[in-house]
Amino acid sequence: MKKQQPTSGFKANFYNLSFFLLLFCTSYAQTVTPWITSGDQSKLIQQQATVSFAANSGTNASTITVTPGTTYQTIDGFGWTLTEGSAEVINSLAATQQNNLLQELFNPSTGLSSNVVRISIAASDLSSYSYSYNESSGDTNMNNFSLNGPDLTYLIPILKKVLAINPNIKILATPWSAPRWMKTNNSWVGGSLQTNYYSAYARYFVKYFQAMQAQGINIWGITPQNEPENPYNEPSMTMNSAQQKDFINNHLGPQMSAAGFGGIKIIAFDHNCDNTAYPIDVLNNSGYVDGAAFHLYSGNISAMTTVKNATGKNVYFTEQWVGGPGSFSGDFGWHMQNVILGSVNNWAKVALEWNLANNPQYGPRTPGGCTTCLGAITVNNSTSYTRNSPYYIIGQISKFVKNGAVRIGSSSTNGSITTSAFKNTDGSTVLVIYNAGGSNTVKVVQGGNAFNYTVPASSAVSFKWTDNTTPPPSGFPGYYNIVSRLSAKGLDVANNATTSGSPIQQWELTNGGGSNQRWRFENAGNGQYYIRVKSTGMYLALASASTADGIKVQQRSFTNDNTSKWTVASVGDGYYRIDNVYSGKALDVTDVSTANGALIQVWAYGGGTNQQWQLNQVESTAKMGQPDKDTNEITDSTVMVKSLSVFPNPASNTVTLTSGEAGTYTLIGLTGNIISTGKVTEGENTIDIENLSAGYYLIRYENSNGGIRTLKLLKE
């Protein structure tokens, strides 16, 4: 078969194999940020120095393998139960301390990012006393239903503050008991719901949804009864599977749908892992039920998989308490292995610890409530609180694994190491591990790359990295405006200063900006870059060698250390995050400002538009079609091309080529063969690569003015 000849406009040496070997000799290593909580409490969700993937070699008896192509459930989130008692003690904090605590717990960017809150419908056993929303016996129409009392005084104000911090919080509501007059024993403790009050109790739920909605609080999901096989707490109420099916199918489900609340999830069971027959019965015999909730005071966590497989419906882990005062190392380890990693590895979409906050006496509580349930927080007085093991149990995963993340494959060859891995919606990968043994150096493998890391004894590590740490659009040789997605202003050396240590700010751009707004990316190896300003030839760097949030960025004379090295990763739509190698923190506009003069800093990446950047080439410095000696990139024409990016990269099935203008593309194989060509429209264009062999390819783009960009693509 005659070999296809290059199309017009390509230079012959473009296809030379040695050129391609040079082009692809640079590997773009992923930078990994570890966060550790150790059993001896010397590190508590503490960020560590970054490490990098490199080519996998050698063997290790403790090898963890991450397989992104294997996917499981989507994660809804992690958190605690905000009992009425929790709300009461949090309300007792002074305004500054209360705000600090809530920001710490729920802020999705700077805090633990907890995004599921469980609350009780009326009293739980960790309320200051037992109460319902309607104590008028026989009021089946719920004319006297009211939230007045502890919920309106304590719980709802705290919920509103939580929602102000994160409006996307999911609220799961659960009753411990119906009003006493509806029960067979007319008592807060034990008894069951009288059948003649099933409809009235369903109406009670609907009134609750309406009343909470009137307060600006939307309920995400409910369970019909907390621990329906436990008649001992105050309050409590039993409800067997036949009763729960009847109540849901004939009363609660229909009334919720009729009242416009059919979108609220009904989650059955909400009790221990020693009984799979109950949830399987309800889930397989109710079209209203989304799934089942579990606790682990008895049974094995694998019961969740049993129910998932038998029903095809969702499973959630909704409660586990820590007994006070407890052992930090023992409690943290058991809960990480069983409640957190154990539940998500058995399909849990949610994992919750029990009480969020208590006073030093483990209260408030009802007379029959838990006497030693340790909260995530102990509120000592109006200006002081203590973080306990449940704080770190949840925080070790909630800070990194976000709502919408998908669990992906992970495995360990060491039985003392439990793992779970996730892909976040921003493209980042999170691997959470718990080491139940002694200090151990593990090897983490993904694809053909790996890194080694020493994990302390009885400790958890959350590793986070971005898989698509590829260079920004090619044409990288030359100078670029680095433009904030939030403000459309560019990175700027303040006052056009010429001294090392001068701060970096954002400032409006005119015609590509001045030389103090033009930046060149220089290859630092391992997928890392120096970012150099044209005006002085100095380098973008941290003002100090710190891993803290809020460290400002400056121009600095050259130093060969990680404070002046950066990685660049696509976040889609032609924008990139730029992370410092030393701190693992992302380039960020201070205070989410759009003003000229706002200083540039680094901060833990939270996905905000003040942390996303467009790279617009304003000068080219290389000859067409030649590999740049610093970056091993193909450099193209000196005619300007508007923004161009390919995402995801690496990719398996399709890629999206996002272009700022119309043109054409050519997909080229390693030996120079043209695989496909097509038109490019302004915006997003899909290119099918499903049938290509794994390896490197080029996407060559040309606009109507003869401007050319060539992008590298890795097919997995």
C-alpha positions as CSV (number, residue, x, y, z in Angstrom):
1,M,0.0,0.0,0.0
2,K,1.3,3.4,-0.9
3,K,2.3,5.5,2.0
4,Q,0.2,8.7,2.4
5,Q,2.1,11.8,1.7
6,P,2.0,14.9,3.9
7,T,-0.6,17.5,3.1
8,S,0.5,20.9,1.7
9,G,2.1,23.2,4.2
10,F,3.8,20.5,6.4
11,K,7.5,20.4,6.4
12,A,9.0,16.9,5.7
13,N,11.0,16.9,8.8
14,F,7.8,17.3,10.8
15,Y,7.2,13.6,10.2
16,N,10.7,12.5,11.0
17,L,10.6,9.8,13.7
18,S,13.5,11.2,15.6
19,F,11.7,14.5,15.8
20,F,8.7,12.7,17.5
21,L,11.0,10.9,19.9
22,L,12.4,14.3,20.9
23,L,8.9,15.7,21.1
24,F,7.6,13.1,23.4
25,C,10.7,12.4,25.6
26,T,9.4,14.8,28.3
27,S,7.0,13.1,30.7
28,Y,4.5,15.3,32.5
29,A,4.6,14.0,36.0
30,Q,1.6,14.5,38.3
31,T,2.3,16.3,41.5
32,V,0.7,14.6,44.5
33,T,-0.2,16.4,47.7
34,P,-0.5,14.2,50.9
35,W,-2.5,15.1,54.0
36,I,-2.0,13.1,57.2
37,T,-3.8,12.4,60.4
38,S,-1.7,10.2,62.7
39,G,-2.9,8.1,65.5
40,D,-0.5,9.8,67.9
41,Q,-2.1,13.2,67.0
42,S,1.2,14.7,65.9
43,K,-0.4,15.4,62.6
44,L,-4.1,16.3,62.3
45,I,-5.2,16.7,58.6
46,Q,-1.8,18.2,58.1
47,Q,-0.6,19.0,54.6
48,Q,2.8,17.4,53.8
49,A,5.5,18.2,51.1
50,T,4.4,17.2,47.6
51,V,5.7,14.1,45.8
52,S,5.5,13.2,42.1
53,F,4.6,10.2,40.0
54,A,7.5,8.8,38.0
55,A,7.9,5.7,35.8
56,N,6.9,2.6,37.8
57,S,9.8,0.3,38.5
58,G,10.8,-2.3,41.1
59,T,8.5,-4.1,43.6
60,N,7.0,-3.3,46.9
61,A,5.1,-5.7,49.2
62,S,2.8,-2.8,50.1
63,T,1.6,-1.7,46.6
64,I,-1.6,0.3,46.1
65,T,-3.0,0.3,42.6
66,V,-5.5,2.9,41.4
67,T,-7.6,2.0,38.4
68,P,-9.6,5.1,37.2
69,G,-11.3,3.0,34.5
70,T,-13.2,1.0,37.1
71,T,-16.0,3.1,38.5
72,Y,-18.6,2.6,41.2
73,Q,-21.1,4.9,43.0
74,T,-21.4,8.7,42.9
75,I,-20.7,10.3,46.3
76,D,-23.2,12.6,47.9
77,G,-21.1,13.6,50.8
78,F,-19.9,13.3,54.4
79,G,-20.8,14.8,57.8
80,W,-22.4,14.5,61.2
81,T,-25.8,14.8,62.8
82,L,-26.6,18.3,63.9
83,T,-28.8,17.3,66.8
84,E,-30.9,19.9,68.6
85,G,-28.4,19.6,71.5
86,S,-25.5,20.3,69.1
87,A,-27.3,23.4,67.9
88,E,-27.8,24.5,71.4
89,V,-24.2,24.3,72.4
90,I,-23.0,25.9,69.1
91,N,-25.4,28.7,69.8
92,S,-23.7,29.3,73.1
93,L,-20.5,30.2,71.4
94,A,-19.6,33.9,71.0
95,A,-20.3,35.2,67.5
96,T,-16.7,35.1,66.3
97,Q,-16.0,31.6,67.6
98,Q,-19.3,30.3,66.3
99,N,-18.6,31.7,62.8
100,N,-15.0,30.3,62.9
101,L,-16.3,26.9,63.8
102,L,-19.0,26.8,61.1
103,Q,-16.6,28.0,58.5
104,E,-14.1,25.4,59.6
105,L,-16.7,22.6,59.3
106,F,-18.7,23.5,56.2
107,N,-16.7,26.0,54.0
108,P,-16.1,24.1,50.7
109,S,-12.9,25.9,49.9
110,T,-11.2,26.6,53.2
111,G,-12.8,24.2,55.7
112,L,-13.5,20.5,56.0
113,S,-16.2,20.8,53.2
114,S,-18.8,18.7,55.0
115,N,-21.8,18.7,52.7
116,V,-24.4,16.4,54.3
117,V,-26.1,17.3,57.6
118,R,-28.5,14.9,59.4
119,I,-31.1,16.4,61.6
120,S,-33.9,15.0,63.8
121,I,-37.5,15.6,63.0
122,A,-38.5,16.9,66.5
123,A,-36.4,15.5,69.4
124,S,-33.6,12.9,69.3
125,D,-32.0,11.4,72.4
126,L,-29.4,14.2,72.2
127,S,-32.0,16.9,72.6
128,S,-32.4,18.8,75.8
129,Y,-35.8,17.1,76.3
130,S,-38.4,15.1,74.4
131,Y,-40.8,17.0,72.2
132,S,-42.8,16.8,69.0
133,Y,-44.3,19.5,66.7
134,N,-47.9,18.7,67.6
135,E,-48.9,17.7,71.2
136,S,-52.6,18.2,70.5
137,S,-54.1,14.7,70.8
138,G,-56.4,13.7,67.9
139,D,-55.4,16.7,65.7
140,T,-55.1,14.5,62.6
141,N,-55.3,17.5,60.2
142,M,-52.2,19.0,61.9
143,N,-53.9,22.3,62.6
144,N,-51.6,22.8,65.6
145,F,-48.4,21.7,63.9
146,S,-45.6,24.2,64.8
147,L,-41.8,24.3,64.8
148,N,-41.9,26.6,67.8
149,G,-39.6,25.5,70.6
150,P,-36.0,24.2,70.5
151,D,-35.9,23.8,66.8
152,L,-36.9,27.3,66.0
153,T,-34.8,28.7,68.9
154,Y,-31.6,26.7,68.3
155,L,-31.5,24.3,65.3
156,I,-33.0,26.4,62.5
157,P,-30.7,29.5,63.1
158,I,-27.6,27.3,62.9
159,L,-28.9,25.6,59.8
160,K,-29.4,28.9,58.1
161,K,-25.8,29.9,58.9
162,V,-24.6,26.6,57.6
163,L,-26.5,27.1,54.3
164,A,-25.1,30.6,54.0
165,I,-21.6,29.1,54.0
166,N,-22.6,26.3,51.6
167,P,-26.0,26.6,49.9
168,N,-25.5,23.1,48.5
169,I,-25.6,21.3,51.8
170,K,-27.8,18.2,51.7
171,I,-30.1,17.9,54.7
172,L,-31.3,14.4,55.8
173,A,-34.1,14.5,58.3
174,T,-35.1,11.6,60.6
175,P,-37.7,11.2,63.4
176,W,-36.9,9.4,66.6
177,S,-40.6,9.1,67.5
178,A,-44.1,10.2,66.4
179,P,-46.0,12.3,68.9
180,R,-47.0,10.2,71.9
181,W,-50.7,10.4,71.2
182,M,-50.2,8.6,67.9
183,K,-48.3,5.6,69.5
184,T,-49.6,2.3,70.9
185,N,-48.1,3.1,74.4
186,N,-48.6,6.9,74.6
187,S,-44.9,7.1,75.6
188,W,-41.7,8.7,74.3
189,V,-39.9,5.4,74.8
190,G,-40.7,2.4,72.6
191,G,-44.2,1.6,71.3
192,S,-45.2,1.7,67.6
193,L,-47.4,3.9,65.4
194,Q,-51.1,3.1,65.6
195,T,-52.4,2.1,62.2
196,N,-55.3,4.5,62.4
197,Y,-52.7,7.4,62.6
198,Y,-50.6,6.4,59.5
199,S,-52.2,9.1,57.4
200,A,-52.0,11.7,60.1
201,Y,-48.3,10.9,60.6
202,A,-47.7,11.2,56.9
203,R,-49.4,14.6,57.0
204,Y,-47.1,15.5,59.9
205,F,-44.1,14.9,57.6
206,V,-45.7,17.1,54.8
207,K,-46.3,19.9,57.3
208,Y,-42.7,19.6,58.4
209,F,-41.4,20.0,54.8
210,Q,-43.7,23.0,54.3
211,A,-42.6,24.6,57.6
212,M,-38.9,24.1,56.9
213,Q,-39.3,25.4,53.3
214,A,-40.9,28.5,54.8
215,Q,-37.7,29.0,56.8
216,G,-35.7,28.7,53.6
217,I,-34.6,25.2,54.3
218,N,-35.2,22.4,51.8
219,I,-35.0,18.8,52.9
220,W,-32.9,16.5,50.6
221,G,-33.9,13.2,52.1
222,I,-35.7,11.5,55.0
223,T,-35.7,8.1,56.8
224,P,-39.1,7.2,58.2
225,Q,-37.7,6.1,61.5
226,N,-34.4,6.1,63.3
227,E,-33.4,2.6,64.5
228,P,-36.8,1.1,64.0
229,E,-35.7,-2.1,65.9
230,N,-34.6,-0.2,69.0
231,P,-37.3,0.5,71.7
232,Y,-34.9,1.7,74.4
233,N,-33.8,5.2,73.7
234,E,-35.8,8.3,74.7
235,P,-37.4,9.1,72.3
236,S,-37.7,5.9,70.3
237,M,-40.4,4.0,68.3
238,T,-40.4,0.6,66.6
239,M,-41.5,-0.1,63.1
240,N,-41.0,-3.5,61.4
241,S,-40.6,-3.9,57.7
242,A,-44.3,-4.7,57.0
243,Q,-45.3,-1.6,58.9
244,Q,-42.7,0.5,57.1
245,K,-43.9,-0.7,53.7
246,D,-47.5,0.1,54.6
247,F,-46.6,3.5,55.9
248,I,-44.5,4.4,52.9
249,N,-46.5,2.9,50.1
250,N,-50.0,3.8,51.2
251,H,-49.5,7.0,53.1
252,L,-46.1,8.8,53.2
253,G,-45.2,8.4,49.5
254,P,-48.6,9.3,48.0
255,Q,-48.9,12.4,50.3
256,M,-45.4,13.6,49.6
257,S,-46.0,13.3,45.8
258,A,-49.4,15.0,46.1
259,A,-48.0,17.9,48.1
260,G,-45.1,18.5,45.6
261,F,-42.4,16.9,47.7
262,G,-41.9,13.7,45.6
263,G,-38.4,14.8,44.9
264,I,-37.3,14.3,48.5
265,K,-35.6,10.9,48.9
266,I,-37.2,8.3,51.1
267,I,-34.5,6.1,52.5
268,A,-35.6,3.1,54.4
269,F,-34.4,1.1,57.5
270,D,-31.8,3.3,59.2
271,H,-30.5,0.6,61.5
272,N,-27.8,-1.9,62.0
273,C,-25.9,-4.1,59.5
274,D,-27.0,-7.3,61.2
275,N,-30.3,-7.3,59.4
276,T,-30.4,-7.4,55.6
277,A,-33.9,-9.0,55.3
278,Y,-35.6,-5.8,56.5
279,P,-34.2,-3.3,54.0
280,I,-34.3,-5.9,51.1
281,D,-38.0,-6.4,51.8
282,V,-38.8,-2.7,51.9
283,L,-36.6,-1.7,48.9
284,N,-37.9,-4.5,46.7
285,N,-41.6,-3.7,47.5
286,S,-41.7,0.0,47.3
287,G,-41.4,2.3,44.3
288,Y,-41.2,5.3,46.5
289,V,-38.0,4.2,48.2
290,D,-34.6,5.4,47.0
291,G,-32.4,3.1,49.1
292,A,-31.5,2.0,52.6
293,A,-29.6,3.6,55.5
294,F,-27.3,1.7,57.9
295,H,-25.5,1.9,61.3
296,L,-22.8,-0.4,62.5
297,Y,-23.5,-1.1,66.2
298,S,-24.0,-4.7,65.1
299,G,-23.3,-6.8,62.0
300,N,-20.7,-6.4,59.3
301,I,-20.4,-3.4,56.9
302,S,-20.5,-5.8,53.9
303,A,-24.3,-6.0,54.6
304,M,-24.5,-2.8,52.5
305,T,-23.2,-4.6,49.4
306,T,-25.6,-7.4,50.1
307,V,-28.6,-5.1,50.1
308,K,-27.2,-3.1,47.1
309,N,-26.9,-6.3,45.1
310,A,-30.2,-7.7,46.1
311,T,-32.2,-4.6,45.3
312,G,-30.2,-2.5,42.8
313,K,-31.0,0.6,45.0
314,N,-28.8,3.0,46.8
315,V,-27.2,2.6,50.2
316,Y,-26.2,5.2,52.8
317,F,-24.3,5.1,56.1
318,T,-26.0,7.5,58.5
319,E,-24.8,7.0,62.1
320,Q,-21.9,5.7,64.2
321,W,-21.0,7.1,67.6
322,V,-17.7,7.4,69.4
323,G,-17.8,6.7,73.1
324,G,-16.2,9.3,75.3
325,P,-13.6,10.0,76.5
326,G,-12.3,7.2,74.2
327,S,-8.9,6.5,72.6
328,F,-8.0,8.8,69.7
329,S,-5.8,6.3,67.9
330,G,-8.2,3.3,68.5
331,D,-11.4,5.3,67.6
332,F,-9.9,7.0,64.6
333,G,-8.5,3.8,63.2
334,W,-11.7,1.7,63.7
335,H,-13.9,4.4,62.2
336,M,-11.6,5.1,59.2
337,Q,-11.5,1.3,58.4
338,N,-15.2,0.6,58.9
339,V,-17.3,3.7,58.9
340,I,-15.5,5.7,56.2
341,L,-13.5,3.4,53.9
342,G,-15.6,0.4,54.8
343,S,-18.9,2.0,54.0
344,V,-17.8,3.7,50.7
345,N,-16.2,0.5,49.6
346,N,-19.6,-1.2,50.1
347,W,-21.4,1.4,47.9
348,A,-22.3,4.1,50.5
349,K,-23.1,7.4,48.8
350,V,-23.1,9.1,52.2
351,A,-21.0,8.4,55.4
352,L,-22.0,10.2,58.6
353,E,-20.7,10.2,62.1
354,W,-23.2,10.7,65.0
355,N,-23.3,13.9,67.1
356,L,-21.7,17.1,65.8
357,A,-21.2,18.9,69.1
358,N,-21.8,18.5,72.9
359,N,-20.8,20.1,76.2
360,P,-18.1,18.7,78.5
361,Q,-20.8,16.4,80.1
362,Y,-21.7,14.8,76.8
363,G,-25.0,16.8,76.8
364,P,-27.6,18.1,76.2
365,R,-29.5,14.8,76.2
366,T,-32.9,13.5,77.2
367,P,-33.3,11.4,80.5
368,G,-33.0,8.3,78.4
369,G,-30.4,9.6,75.9
370,C,-26.8,8.5,75.3
371,T,-24.6,9.4,78.3
372,T,-21.2,9.1,76.7
373,C,-21.6,10.0,73.0
374,L,-18.6,12.1,72.1
375,G,-19.3,14.9,69.6
376,A,-17.0,15.9,66.9
377,I,-16.7,19.2,68.8
378,T,-16.8,19.8,72.6
379,V,-17.9,23.3,73.3
380,N,-16.1,24.1,76.5
381,N,-17.4,27.6,77.1
382,S,-18.5,30.7,75.0
383,T,-15.0,31.2,73.6
384,S,-13.4,27.7,73.5
385,Y,-14.1,24.4,71.7
386,T,-12.1,21.2,71.3
387,R,-11.9,19.1,68.2
388,N,-12.4,15.3,68.9
389,S,-11.8,12.2,66.9
390,P,-15.1,12.3,64.9
391,Y,-14.0,15.7,63.5
392,Y,-10.9,14.2,62.0
393,I,-12.7,11.0,60.9
394,I,-15.0,12.9,58.7
395,G,-12.5,15.7,57.8
396,Q,-9.9,13.2,56.5
397,I,-12.2,12.5,53.5
398,S,-14.7,15.3,53.3
399,K,-12.0,18.0,52.7
400,F,-10.9,16.2,49.6
401,V,-13.7,14.0,48.2
402,K,-16.4,16.4,46.9
403,N,-20.1,16.0,46.1
404,G,-20.4,14.3,42.7
405,A,-17.1,12.5,43.0
406,V,-17.1,8.9,41.6
407,R,-15.5,6.1,43.5
408,I,-12.9,4.4,41.3
409,G,-10.9,1.2,41.6
410,S,-8.2,0.8,44.2
411,S,-6.5,-2.2,45.8
412,S,-3.8,-2.9,48.3
413,T,-1.4,-5.9,48.5
414,N,-1.0,-5.3,52.2
415,G,-3.9,-6.4,54.4
416,S,-3.1,-3.8,57.0
417,I,-3.7,-1.0,54.5
418,T,-7.3,-0.1,53.6
419,T,-7.9,2.1,50.6
420,S,-10.5,3.9,48.6
421,A,-10.1,6.2,45.6
422,F,-12.2,8.8,43.9
423,K,-12.4,11.0,40.9
424,N,-13.7,14.5,41.6
425,T,-15.7,16.5,39.1
426,D,-12.8,18.9,38.7
427,G,-10.7,16.1,37.4
428,S,-8.6,15.6,40.5
429,T,-8.0,12.1,41.9
430,V,-8.1,11.4,45.7
431,L,-6.7,8.3,47.3
432,V,-7.6,7.8,51.0
433,I,-5.7,5.1,52.9
434,Y,-5.5,3.9,56.5
435,N,-2.5,2.1,57.7
436,A,-3.4,-0.2,60.7
437,G,0.2,-1.5,61.1
438,G,3.5,0.0,61.8
439,S,5.3,2.7,59.7
440,N,5.3,1.5,56.2
441,T,6.6,2.8,52.8
442,V,3.9,2.1,50.3
443,K,4.0,2.3,46.5
444,V,1.0,3.9,44.7
445,V,0.6,2.9,41.1
446,Q,-1.6,4.4,38.4
447,G,-1.0,3.2,34.9
448,G,2.7,3.1,34.1
449,N,3.6,5.6,36.9
450,A,4.1,5.3,40.6
451,F,5.4,7.1,43.7
452,N,6.5,5.9,47.1
453,Y,5.4,7.3,50.4
454,T,6.1,6.5,54.0
455,V,2.9,6.3,56.0
456,P,3.2,6.5,59.8
457,A,1.8,3.8,62.1
458,S,-2.0,3.9,62.8
459,S,-2.5,6.8,60.4
460,A,-4.6,8.0,57.5
461,V,-3.3,9.7,54.4
462,S,-5.3,11.5,51.8
463,F,-3.4,11.9,48.5
464,K,-4.7,14.3,45.9
465,W,-3.5,14.8,42.4
466,T,-4.7,16.0,39.0
467,D,-4.5,13.4,36.2
468,N,-4.6,16.0,33.4
469,T,-1.4,17.8,34.4
470,T,-0.6,18.4,30.7
471,P,1.0,21.6,29.4
472,P,-1.4,24.4,28.4
473,P,-2.1,24.9,24.7
474,S,1.0,24.4,22.5
475,G,2.7,27.4,21.1
476,F,3.9,27.5,24.7
477,P,7.2,29.1,23.5
478,G,6.6,32.8,23.6
479,Y,4.9,35.1,26.0
480,Y,1.4,34.8,27.5
481,N,-1.1,36.9,29.4
482,I,-2.2,34.9,32.4
483,V,-5.8,36.1,32.7
484,S,-8.1,35.5,35.7
485,R,-11.4,33.9,34.7
486,L,-13.1,35.9,37.5
487,S,-12.0,39.4,36.6
488,A,-10.6,39.1,33.0
489,K,-7.5,40.9,34.4
490,G,-3.9,39.7,33.9
491,L,-1.1,38.8,36.1
492,D,1.0,41.9,36.6
493,V,4.3,42.9,38.4
494,A,3.0,45.7,40.6
495,N,4.2,49.2,39.6
496,N,6.4,47.6,36.8
497,A,9.0,47.0,39.6
498,T,12.4,45.8,38.7
499,T,13.5,44.5,42.2
500,S,13.4,40.9,43.4
501,G,10.6,40.4,45.9
502,S,8.1,42.7,44.2
503,P,4.5,41.6,44.6
504,I,2.3,40.3,41.8
505,Q,-1.2,41.7,41.3
506,Q,-3.9,41.6,38.7
507,W,-4.4,44.5,36.4
508,E,-6.4,45.2,33.3
509,L,-4.8,44.4,29.9
510,T,-4.7,46.6,26.8
511,N,-3.4,45.1,23.5
512,G,-1.7,42.3,25.2
513,G,-0.4,44.3,28.1
514,G,3.0,45.7,29.0
515,S,6.1,43.6,29.4
516,N,5.4,43.3,33.1
517,Q,2.2,41.4,32.1
518,R,3.8,39.0,29.7
519,W,5.0,35.6,31.0
520,R,7.0,32.8,29.5
521,F,6.7,29.1,30.6
522,E,10.0,27.4,30.8
523,N,10.4,23.7,31.3
524,A,11.6,22.7,34.8
525,G,11.2,18.9,34.2
526,N,8.7,16.4,35.5
527,G,5.8,18.4,34.1
528,Q,6.8,21.5,36.0
529,Y,7.4,25.0,34.8
530,Y,9.2,28.2,35.7
531,I,7.0,31.2,34.9
532,R,9.2,34.1,33.9
533,V,8.1,37.7,33.3
534,K,9.4,39.5,30.3
535,S,10.1,42.9,31.9
536,T,12.8,41.7,34.3
537,G,13.4,38.1,33.4
538,M,12.6,37.2,37.0
539,Y,10.4,34.2,38.1
540,L,7.0,33.8,39.6
541,A,7.6,32.4,43.2
542,L,6.1,32.2,46.7
543,A,7.0,35.0,49.0
544,S,8.0,32.4,51.6
545,A,8.6,28.7,51.8
546,S,5.3,27.8,53.4
547,T,2.4,25.4,52.8
548,A,-0.1,27.8,54.4
549,D,-3.1,29.3,52.6
550,G,-2.7,33.0,51.7
551,I,1.0,33.1,50.9
552,K,1.5,35.9,48.5
553,V,3.3,35.6,45.2
554,Q,6.2,37.7,44.0
555,Q,8.8,38.1,41.2
556,R,12.1,36.7,42.3
557,S,15.6,36.2,41.0
558,F,16.2,32.6,39.9
559,T,16.5,29.9,42.6
560,N,16.3,26.3,41.7
561,D,13.8,25.3,44.4
562,N,10.1,24.2,44.3
563,T,8.8,27.6,45.5
564,S,9.4,28.9,42.0
565,K,8.1,25.8,40.1
566,W,4.5,25.4,39.0
567,T,2.2,22.8,37.4
568,V,-0.5,23.6,34.9
569,A,-3.7,21.5,34.6
570,S,-6.8,22.0,32.5
571,V,-10.1,22.5,34.3
572,G,-12.1,22.6,31.0
573,D,-13.5,25.3,28.8
574,G,-10.0,26.6,28.0
575,Y,-9.1,27.5,31.6
576,Y,-6.3,26.1,33.8
577,R,-5.3,25.9,37.4
578,I,-1.7,26.8,38.2
579,D,-0.4,25.0,41.3
580,N,2.9,25.7,43.2
581,V,5.0,22.6,43.4
582,Y,6.3,23.4,47.0
583,S,2.9,24.1,48.6
584,G,0.5,22.3,46.3
585,K,-1.7,25.4,46.5
586,A,-3.3,27.1,43.5
587,L,-2.7,30.5,42.1
588,D,-5.5,32.6,43.5
589,V,-6.8,36.2,43.4
590,T,-7.0,37.4,47.0
591,D,-10.4,38.0,48.5
592,V,-12.1,36.9,45.2
593,S,-11.6,40.4,44.0
594,T,-12.2,41.8,40.5
595,A,-10.4,45.1,41.3
596,N,-7.2,46.4,39.7
597,G,-4.4,45.9,42.2
598,A,-5.7,42.9,44.0
599,L,-2.7,40.8,45.1
600,I,-2.1,37.3,43.9
601,Q,-1.6,34.5,46.4
602,V,-1.9,30.7,46.7
603,W,-4.7,28.9,48.3
604,A,-6.0,25.3,48.5
605,Y,-7.9,24.7,45.2
606,G,-11.6,25.0,45.6
607,G,-12.7,25.4,42.0
608,G,-13.5,29.1,42.2
609,T,-13.1,31.3,39.1
610,N,-10.5,33.3,41.0
611,Q,-8.3,30.2,40.8
612,Q,-8.8,29.5,37.1
613,W,-6.7,31.2,34.4
614,Q,-6.7,31.6,30.6
615,L,-3.4,31.6,28.8
616,N,-3.4,33.9,25.8
617,Q,-0.3,34.0,23.7
618,V,0.7,37.5,22.8
619,E,4.2,36.9,21.4
620,S,5.9,34.0,19.6
621,T,9.7,33.5,19.9
622,A,10.4,30.4,17.9
623,K,10.5,29.3,14.3
624,M,7.6,27.4,12.8
625,G,7.7,23.6,13.1
626,Q,10.8,23.3,15.3
627,P,11.0,21.8,18.8
628,D,11.7,24.3,21.4
629,K,14.9,23.4,23.3
630,D,13.5,24.2,26.7
631,T,10.0,22.7,26.5
632,N,10.3,20.0,23.7
633,E,7.1,21.5,22.4
634,I,6.2,22.1,18.8
635,T,6.2,25.8,18.1
636,D,4.1,27.1,15.3
637,S,3.4,30.1,13.2
638,T,4.0,33.7,14.4
639,V,0.4,34.5,13.3
640,M,-1.7,34.8,16.5
641,V,-4.2,32.0,17.3
642,K,-6.9,32.6,19.8
643,S,-7.3,30.4,22.9
644,L,-7.2,26.6,22.1
645,S,-7.3,23.7,24.5
646,V,-8.0,19.9,24.5
647,F,-9.7,18.2,27.4
648,P,-9.5,15.6,28.9
649,N,-5.9,14.7,28.3
650,P,-5.1,11.8,28.7
651,A,-8.3,10.6,27.2
652,S,-10.0,7.3,26.3
653,N,-13.0,7.8,24.0
654,T,-13.5,11.4,22.9
655,V,-11.7,14.7,23.5
656,T,-13.1,18.2,23.4
657,L,-11.2,20.7,21.4
658,T,-12.2,24.2,22.6
659,S,-11.3,27.0,20.2
660,G,-11.7,30.7,20.3
661,E,-12.3,30.9,16.6
662,A,-13.2,28.7,13.6
663,G,-10.6,26.8,11.6
664,T,-9.6,23.2,10.8
665,Y,-7.8,20.4,12.7
666,T,-5.6,17.5,11.6
667,L,-5.1,14.5,13.9
668,I,-1.7,13.0,13.3
669,G,-0.1,9.7,14.5
670,L,3.3,9.1,15.8
671,T,4.8,8.1,12.4
672,G,3.3,11.2,10.8
673,N,0.2,9.5,9.3
674,I,-2.9,11.7,9.1
675,I,-5.7,9.9,11.0
676,S,-8.5,12.4,10.5
677,T,-9.3,16.0,9.6
678,G,-12.2,18.2,10.2
679,K,-13.7,21.7,10.6
680,V,-13.4,23.5,13.9
681,T,-16.1,25.9,15.1
682,E,-15.8,28.6,17.8
683,G,-16.5,26.8,21.1
684,E,-16.4,23.1,21.8
685,N,-15.6,20.5,19.2
686,T,-15.7,16.7,19.8
687,I,-13.0,14.5,18.3
688,D,-13.5,10.7,18.4
689,I,-10.4,8.7,19.5
690,E,-12.1,5.5,20.8
691,N,-10.6,3.3,18.1
692,L,-7.0,4.7,18.3
693,S,-4.2,2.6,19.9
694,A,-2.8,3.9,23.2
695,G,0.0,6.4,22.8
696,Y,0.8,9.9,21.8
697,Y,-0.8,11.9,19.0
698,L,-0.8,15.5,17.7
699,I,-3.8,17.8,17.0
700,R,-2.7,20.4,14.5
701,Y,-5.1,23.4,14.3
702,E,-5.0,26.2,11.7
703,N,-7.1,29.3,11.5
704,S,-8.2,31.3,8.4
705,N,-5.2,33.6,8.8
706,G,-2.6,30.9,8.7
707,G,-2.1,30.8,12.4
708,I,-1.1,27.3,13.6
709,R,-1.2,25.6,17.0
710,T,-0.2,22.0,17.7
711,L,-1.4,20.2,20.8
712,K,-0.1,16.9,22.2
713,L,-2.7,14.3,23.1
714,L,-2.2,11.0,25.1
715,K,-4.6,8.2,24.3
716,E,-5.0,5.8,27.2
